[in-house]
């Protein structure tokens, strides 16, 4: 009987976490906003990055990829799709976590009883689920527009694993972004800066090989460059490069998550001491 009650409480805490995540995301405030932020925005961004890569024009797009080289086109498409989904995931999750202080959720989660772990798992599960659905829709619509025939020969296993790893790593990076946002007066400052620069330095428009070695090493601390490298490796059927890039993606995501956790605890401790837990930064 006690075991059943305990399981019921755990499941209730998990559901509370899911509800907190869904109700607390500004991107899901209405179905129109959700469609725009989770489907339309990533899709248009992806198509824009493909056009910027120079392997596709609007005329090619209108006639199903026209004269563009098949391999080049799919490399650019995969890199743009997975990169855009990773950026969208990072921004959505960091925004949801940083928004907590305005909703009163942050205080509730911090001072919650022992079930707070399940609440956090529920929140993370909901965020990962939402961004995964968004990414899958973006991928299939983009490929359908760019080269519908390639849908018959996709390597679905590799693509799904790449998507899952990239989303998990992006969530880890988002924790750090959200933690830093807690220290600022405007929670959108850091995400807006990152949203502008990540596509350029993350290999979404051009491969990372175009950058000098020093810059590649610097940018390589982020998960995004490894996500786009893994996406390109799938097209090239380079298993070693794909596995290596996925490993670096996961390591980078975990490292950023741990750093974000430390920053989160420090910022919460300081703001709790100052009594500014729900105010605008320090």
C-alpha positions in Angstrom: 0.0 0.0 0.0 2.8 2.4 0.9 4.6 1.5 -2.3 1.5 2.4 -4.3 1.1 5.7 -2.5 4.8 6.5 -3.1 4.5 5.6 -6.8 1.4 7.8 -7.1 3.2 10.7 -5.5 6.2 10.3 -7.8 3.9 10.2 -10.9 1.9 13.2 -9.6 5.2 15.1 -9.2 6.2 14.2 -12.7 2.9 15.4 -14.1 3.2 18.6 -12.2 6.6 19.1 -13.8 5.2 18.5 -17.2 2.4 21.0 -16.6 4.8 23.6 -15.2 6.9 23.3 -18.4 4.0 23.5 -20.8 2.2 26.4 -19.0 5.4 28.2 -18.3 6.8 28.3 -21.8 6.2 31.7 -23.5 6.4 29.9 -26.8 3.3 27.9 -25.9 1.1 30.8 -24.7 -1.3 30.2 -27.6 -1.6 27.8 -30.4 -0.7 30.5 -32.9 2.5 31.4 -31.0 3.3 27.7 -30.7 2.9 27.1 -34.4 5.0 30.2 -35.2 7.8 29.4 -32.7 7.9 25.6 -33.0 7.2 25.0 -36.7 7.2 28.1 -38.9 10.3 29.9 -37.4 12.6 26.8 -37.5 11.4 25.9 -41.0 12.0 29.4 -42.5 15.4 29.6 -40.7 16.4 26.3 -42.1 15.5 27.3 -45.7 17.3 30.6 -45.2 20.5 28.9 -44.1 20.3 26.5 -47.0 20.0 29.4 -49.4 22.9 31.1 -47.7 25.1 28.0 -48.2 25.0 28.8 -52.0 24.0 25.3 -53.1 20.4 26.1 -53.7 18.4 29.0 -55.2 14.8 29.9 -55.0 14.5 28.7 -58.7 16.0 25.4 -57.7 13.6 25.1 -54.8 10.7 25.7 -57.1 11.7 22.8 -59.4 12.7 20.4 -56.7 16.5 21.2 -56.3 17.1 21.8 -60.1 20.8 21.8 -60.9 22.2 21.6 -57.4 24.5 18.7 -56.7 22.6 16.0 -54.8 25.3 15.3 -52.2 26.1 19.0 -51.7 22.5 19.8 -51.4 21.8 17.2 -48.8 24.9 18.1 -46.8 23.7 21.7 -46.6 20.1 20.6 -45.9 21.0 18.2 -43.0 23.4 20.7 -41.5 20.9 23.5 -41.7 18.0 21.4 -40.4 19.8 19.9 -37.4 21.5 23.1 -36.7 18.3 25.1 -36.7 16.6 22.6 -34.5 19.5 22.6 -32.1 19.4 26.4 -31.9 15.6 26.5 -31.5 15.9 23.9 -28.7 18.5 25.9 -26.9 16.6 29.1 -27.1 13.2 27.6 -26.2 14.5 25.7 -23.2 16.7 28.5 -21.9 13.8 30.9 -22.3 11.4 28.6 -20.4 13.9 28.1 -17.5 14.8 31.8 -17.3 11.2 32.8 -17.4 10.5 30.9 -14.2 11.4 33.8 -12.0 8.6 35.9 -13.5 6.0 33.2 -13.1 6.8 32.3 -9.5 7.8 28.8 -10.7 11.4 29.2 -9.7 10.6 29.8 -6.0 8.2 26.9 -6.0 10.7 24.4 -7.5 13.5 25.5 -5.2 11.5 25.2 -2.0 9.6 22.1 -3.1 9.7 18.9 -1.0 11.7 15.8 -1.8 9.7 15.2 -5.0 11.4 18.2 -6.6 13.6 15.8 -8.6 10.6 14.3 -10.3 9.2 17.8 -11.0 12.5 18.7 -12.7 12.4 15.4 -14.7 8.8 16.2 -15.7 9.9 19.6 -16.9 12.9 18.4 -18.8 10.8 15.5 -20.3 8.1 17.9 -21.5 10.7 20.3 -23.0 12.6 17.5 -24.8 9.3 16.1 -26.1 8.0 19.4 -27.5 11.3 20.3 -29.2 11.7 16.7 -30.6 8.3 16.9 -32.3 9.1 20.4 -33.6 12.5 19.1 -35.0 10.9 16.1 -36.7 8.3 18.2 -38.4 10.9 20.7 -39.5 13.1 18.0 -40.9 10.5 16.2 -42.9 8.9 19.4 -44.3 12.3 20.8 -45.3 13.4 17.6 -47.0 10.0 17.4 -48.7 10.5 21.0 -50.1 14.1 20.6 -51.1 14.3 17.0 -52.5 11.2 14.9 -51.8 12.7 11.8 -53.6 15.4 11.6 -50.9 12.8 10.6 -48.4 12.8 7.1 -49.8 16.6 6.6 -49.1 17.0 8.3 -45.8 19.1 6.7 -43.1 16.4 7.0 -40.4 18.3 5.2 -37.6 21.3 7.5 -37.9 19.2 10.6 -38.3 17.0 9.8 -35.3 20.0 9.2 -33.1 21.6 12.4 -34.3 18.5 14.3 -33.6 18.1 12.8 -30.0 21.8 13.5 -29.1 21.6 17.0 -30.5 18.5 17.9 -28.6 19.9 16.5 -25.3 23.1 18.4 -25.8 21.2 21.6 -26.7 19.2 21.2 -23.5 22.4 21.0 -21.6 23.7 24.1 -23.2 20.3 25.8 -22.6 20.7 25.2 -18.8 23.9 27.2 -18.9 22.3 30.0 -21.0 19.3 30.1 -18.5 21.7 30.3 -15.5 23.6 33.2 -17.1 20.2 34.9 -17.9 19.4 34.8 -14.2 22.3 37.2 -13.7 21.1 39.7 -16.2 18.3 42.3 -16.0 17.0 41.4 -19.5 16.5 37.7 -19.8 16.5 38.0 -23.6 19.9 39.6 -24.0 22.0 36.5 -24.0 19.6 34.3 -26.1 19.3 37.1 -28.7 23.0 37.4 -29.1 23.5 33.6 -29.3 20.6 33.3 -31.9 22.4 35.8 -34.1 25.9 34.3 -33.9 25.3 30.5 -33.5 24.3 29.9 -37.1 27.5 31.6 -38.3 29.9 29.9 -36.0 28.1 26.6 -35.7 28.6 25.2 -39.2 25.0 25.7 -40.4 25.9 27.8 -43.4 29.4 26.5 -44.2 31.4 23.6 -42.9 33.6 24.3 -39.8 36.6 23.5 -42.1 36.3 27.0 -43.6 37.4 28.6 -40.3 41.1 28.8 -39.2 42.2 26.1 -36.8 42.3 28.4 -33.8 38.7 29.5 -34.3 37.6 25.9 -34.9 39.0 25.0 -31.5 37.3 27.9 -29.8 33.9 27.3 -31.4 34.3 23.5 -30.8 33.5 24.0 -27.1 29.8 24.5 -28.2 27.6 21.5 -29.1 26.3 23.0 -32.4 29.5 22.6 -34.5 29.6 18.9 -33.7 25.9 18.6 -34.5 26.4 20.0 -38.0 29.5 17.9 -38.5 27.5 14.7 -37.5 24.7 15.7 -39.9 27.2 16.1 -42.8 28.9 12.8 -41.9 25.5 11.0 -42.3 25.3 12.2 -45.9 28.9 11.2 -46.6 28.4 7.8 -45.0 31.4 8.4 -42.8 30.6 6.3 -39.8 33.8 7.2 -37.9 33.3 10.9 -38.3 29.6 10.5 -37.4 30.3 8.6 -34.2 33.1 11.0 -33.2 31.0 14.1 -33.8 28.1 12.6 -31.8 30.4 11.8 -28.9 31.8 15.3 -28.9 28.3 16.7 -29.0 27.2 14.7 -26.0 30.4 15.5 -24.0 30.0 19.2 -24.8 26.3 19.2 -23.8 27.0 17.5 -20.5 29.9 19.9 -19.7 27.7 22.9 -20.4 24.9 21.4 -18.3 27.3 20.9 -15.4 28.6 24.4 -15.7 25.1 25.7 -15.9 24.1 23.8 -12.8 27.0 25.4 -10.9 26.2 28.9 -12.1 22.5 28.2 -11.3 23.2 27.2 -7.7 25.6 30.1 -7.2 23.2 32.7 -8.6 20.3 31.3 -6.6 22.3 31.3 -3.4 23.4 34.9 -3.9 19.9 36.1 -5.0 18.3 34.2 -2.1 20.7 36.0 0.3 19.9 39.4 -1.2 16.2 38.7 -1.4 16.1 39.3 -5.2 15.1 35.7 -6.2 12.2 36.8 -8.4 13.5 40.2 -9.5 15.5 41.2 -12.5 19.0 40.0 -12.0 21.5 41.5 -9.6 
